[in-house]
């Protein structure tokens, strides 16, 4: 009888141990991801990665040398000022020239030729070498007042742009319209460089 009880107890113990092991395997399978799952997850994350936008990519620039013309403090002549600037691949050199003219001179003895800021609507260069600048209406208001000043404003723009080998004349429009009444001058045709205004 004692032997039968001992055997029965041994059988029950074995059954209990087997049941515990099975339970642990089930828990491990349910709660712990295997290495294959991790590798698949990493692959999916890599495939779904968002490429960098254009704003996040580096914009290339190049250094160019410009010749800008500004009047002297006595308003007698225009004088050339050599300026090195960085131009991005998204910019046009003619736009940068006009922007730098609005910034004014860096050299002593020279005065700004243009007044105001953000007064340009568009600049277009045609295949025949003609450049057309379309200004906002405030450009005329802020840059006229005396024939000498008006002459230097026009000469500064035209001479500076015509330093570019692909521009040989400049036309002016205001809000898309030609025949611009610019103070004492009616600009109804393209203007050529004005070397008579320049003194080196």
C-alpha positions as CSV (number, residue, x, y, z in Angstrom):
1,X,0.0,0.0,0.0
2,X,2.9,2.4,0.9
3,X,4.6,1.6,-2.4
4,X,1.4,2.4,-4.3
5,X,1.0,5.7,-2.6
6,X,4.6,6.5,-3.3
7,X,4.3,5.7,-7.0
8,X,1.1,7.8,-7.2
9,X,2.8,10.8,-5.6
10,X,5.8,10.5,-8.0
11,X,3.5,10.4,-11.0
12,X,1.6,13.5,-9.8
13,X,4.9,15.3,-9.2
14,X,6.1,14.6,-12.8
15,X,2.8,15.7,-14.2
16,X,3.0,19.0,-12.2
17,X,6.6,19.7,-13.4
18,X,5.6,19.1,-17.1
19,X,2.7,21.4,-16.8
20,X,4.9,24.2,-15.3
21,X,7.4,23.9,-18.1
22,X,4.7,24.2,-20.7
23,X,3.3,27.2,-19.0
24,X,6.7,28.9,-19.0
25,X,7.2,28.3,-22.7
26,X,3.8,29.8,-23.5
27,X,4.6,32.9,-21.5
28,X,8.0,33.3,-23.2
29,X,6.4,33.0,-26.6
30,X,3.7,35.5,-25.9
31,X,5.8,38.1,-24.0
32,X,9.3,38.1,-25.5
33,X,9.8,38.9,-29.2
34,X,12.4,36.8,-30.9
35,X,15.3,38.2,-32.9
36,X,13.5,37.6,-36.2
37,X,10.7,40.0,-35.2
38,X,13.3,42.7,-34.2
39,X,15.1,42.4,-37.5
40,X,11.8,42.7,-39.4
41,X,10.8,45.8,-37.4
42,X,14.2,47.5,-38.1
43,X,13.8,46.8,-41.8
44,X,10.3,48.2,-41.9
45,X,11.5,51.4,-40.1
46,X,14.3,51.9,-42.6
47,X,12.0,51.4,-45.6
48,X,9.5,53.9,-44.2
49,X,12.2,56.6,-43.4
50,X,11.2,60.0,-44.8
51,X,13.9,61.5,-47.1
52,X,15.2,64.9,-46.2
53,X,13.2,67.8,-47.7
54,X,14.8,70.5,-49.9
55,X,14.9,72.9,-47.0
56,X,17.1,70.4,-45.0
57,X,19.5,69.8,-47.9
58,X,22.6,72.0,-48.2
59,X,22.2,74.9,-50.7
60,X,25.4,75.5,-52.7
61,X,26.8,79.0,-53.0
62,X,29.5,80.6,-55.0
63,X,31.5,83.8,-54.5
64,X,31.2,86.4,-57.3
65,X,32.8,89.8,-57.8
66,X,30.5,92.6,-58.6
67,X,31.2,96.2,-59.8
68,X,28.6,98.5,-58.3
69,X,28.3,102.3,-59.0
70,X,27.5,104.8,-56.3
71,X,27.7,108.6,-56.3
72,X,30.3,110.5,-54.3
73,X,29.3,112.6,-51.3
74,X,29.5,115.7,-53.5
75,X,27.1,114.3,-56.0
76,X,29.5,114.9,-58.9
77,X,30.3,111.4,-60.2
78,X,29.5,107.8,-59.9
79,X,32.4,105.7,-58.6
80,X,32.8,101.9,-59.0
81,X,33.0,99.8,-55.9
82,X,34.2,96.2,-56.1
83,X,32.3,93.9,-53.9
84,X,32.5,90.2,-53.3
85,X,29.3,88.5,-52.4
86,X,28.0,84.9,-51.9
87,X,25.3,83.9,-54.3
88,X,23.2,80.8,-53.8
89,X,22.3,78.4,-56.6
90,X,18.7,79.7,-56.3
91,X,19.6,83.3,-57.0
92,X,20.3,85.3,-60.2
93,X,23.3,87.7,-60.2
94,X,21.2,90.5,-61.6
95,X,18.8,90.3,-58.7
96,X,21.8,90.4,-56.3
97,X,23.2,93.5,-58.0
98,X,20.1,95.5,-57.5
99,X,19.7,94.2,-53.9
100,X,23.3,95.3,-53.1
101,X,22.6,98.7,-54.6
102,X,19.7,99.2,-52.2
103,X,22.1,98.2,-49.4
104,X,24.3,101.1,-50.2
105,X,28.1,101.5,-50.5
106,X,30.7,100.1,-48.2
107,X,33.5,102.5,-49.1
108,X,34.1,105.9,-47.5
109,X,33.3,109.0,-49.5
110,X,30.4,107.3,-51.3
111,X,26.6,107.8,-50.8
112,X,23.7,105.5,-51.4
113,X,22.2,105.7,-54.8
114,X,18.8,104.1,-54.1
115,X,16.3,104.6,-51.3
116,X,13.8,102.1,-49.9
117,X,13.8,98.3,-49.7
118,X,11.9,95.5,-51.3
119,X,10.8,97.7,-54.2
120,X,11.5,95.2,-57.1
121,X,8.7,93.1,-58.5
122,X,10.8,91.2,-61.1
123,X,14.0,91.3,-63.2
124,X,14.1,89.6,-66.6
125,X,17.0,89.3,-68.9
126,X,16.2,88.6,-72.6
127,X,18.3,86.7,-75.0
128,X,19.2,89.9,-76.9
129,X,21.0,91.3,-73.8
130,X,18.1,93.6,-72.8
131,X,17.3,93.6,-69.1
132,X,13.8,94.7,-67.8
133,X,13.3,95.7,-64.2
134,X,9.8,96.1,-62.9
135,X,9.6,98.2,-59.8
136,X,6.8,98.8,-57.3
137,X,5.1,102.2,-57.5
138,X,6.9,103.4,-54.3
139,X,10.2,103.3,-56.2
140,X,9.4,106.4,-58.1
141,X,8.2,108.2,-55.0
142,X,11.3,107.4,-53.0
143,X,13.9,107.9,-55.6
144,X,13.0,111.2,-57.4
145,X,13.5,114.8,-56.3
146,X,16.0,116.8,-58.4
147,X,17.4,116.0,-61.8
148,X,20.9,115.2,-60.5
149,X,19.6,112.6,-58.0
150,X,17.4,111.0,-60.6
151,X,20.3,110.8,-63.1
152,X,22.5,109.1,-60.5
153,X,19.7,106.6,-59.6
154,X,19.3,105.5,-63.2
155,X,23.0,105.6,-63.9
156,X,23.8,103.5,-60.8
157,X,21.4,100.8,-61.8
158,X,22.2,100.7,-65.5
159,X,26.0,100.9,-65.2
160,X,26.1,98.3,-62.5
161,X,23.9,95.8,-64.4
162,X,25.7,96.4,-67.7
163,X,28.9,95.3,-66.1
164,X,27.5,91.8,-66.6
165,X,28.7,90.5,-70.0
166,X,25.2,89.3,-70.9
167,X,23.4,92.6,-70.3
168,X,23.9,95.7,-72.6
169,X,20.8,97.8,-71.9
170,X,18.2,98.2,-69.1
171,X,14.5,99.0,-69.4
172,X,12.3,100.2,-66.6
173,X,8.7,99.5,-65.9
174,X,6.5,100.2,-62.8
175,X,3.8,97.7,-61.9
176,X,4.2,96.2,-65.3
177,X,3.7,99.5,-67.2
178,X,6.3,101.3,-69.4
179,X,6.7,105.0,-70.3
180,X,7.7,105.6,-66.7
181,X,7.5,109.2,-65.4
182,X,10.6,109.3,-63.3
183,X,10.7,112.8,-61.9
184,X,12.1,115.0,-64.6
185,X,12.6,112.1,-67.0
186,X,10.2,110.0,-69.1
187,X,11.8,106.5,-69.5
188,X,10.3,105.2,-72.7
189,X,13.1,103.2,-74.1
190,X,16.0,101.0,-73.0
191,X,18.9,102.8,-71.3
192,X,22.5,102.2,-72.3
193,X,25.6,102.5,-70.0
194,X,26.5,106.1,-69.0
195,X,30.3,106.3,-68.9
196,X,30.1,110.1,-68.7
197,X,28.8,109.9,-65.2
198,X,31.7,107.7,-64.0
199,X,35.0,108.7,-62.4
200,X,37.4,106.0,-61.2
